[in-house]
Amino acid sequence: MAQSTSIIFFFAAIFIFAALLFAVIMLTKKNPKSLDLEKFRSLWLTVEQDLKRDETSSYPMSVMNADKLLDYAMREKGIQGANMGERLKKMQPKWSNANNVWSAHKLRNQIAHEPNVKLDYDTARRALASFKQALKDVGAI
C-alpha cells in the first residue's frame, strides 16, 4: 500500500512539474510584436507620393524607400535575420505572392548595385504594389 501511494505521488509530482514547465514556456514565448499601423501607413503614403510620373529620378528612390520600409517593418515585427534577404526567407510562407516580393527586392538591389539601371514608371509602380502587399502581409499597413 505504501509503495502504491509513493508511485501515485511520484506521477503527481511529474505531472505538476510538466504543467509548470509548460506554463513557463508559454509565458516566456516571444509573441510577434504588433506594429504602429498609423506610423507605417504615414510612411507608406510618403513613399507612394514621392513616385511622380513626370520625374524619372523619383522612380529609383521610391523603390529604394519602399524596400527600406519593408525591412524596417520586418525588423520591428521581430523577424530574425542578419540581412533583409534572410528576413524575406523567414517570411516566405506568409507572403501572398512571394515571387512579386522577391522581384521587387531584386529590382532594389539592381538599383543599388548596378550603374545606369533604366527604370520606367510602370515598373516602379509594380514594385511599389508588391512592397505594399508585403507590408500588408507583415501587418504593417
HELIX and SHEET records of a PDB file:
HELIX    1   1 ALA A    2  THR A   28  1                                  27    
HELIX    2   2 LEU A   37  ASP A   50  1                                  14    
HELIX    3   3 SER A   58  LYS A   77  1                                  20    
HELIX    4   4 MET A   84  LYS A   90  1                                   7    
HELIX    5   5 GLN A   92  LYS A   94  5                                   3    
HELIX    6   6 ALA A   98  HIS A  113  1                                  16    
HELIX    7   7 TYR A  121  VAL A  138  1                                  18    
END                                                                             
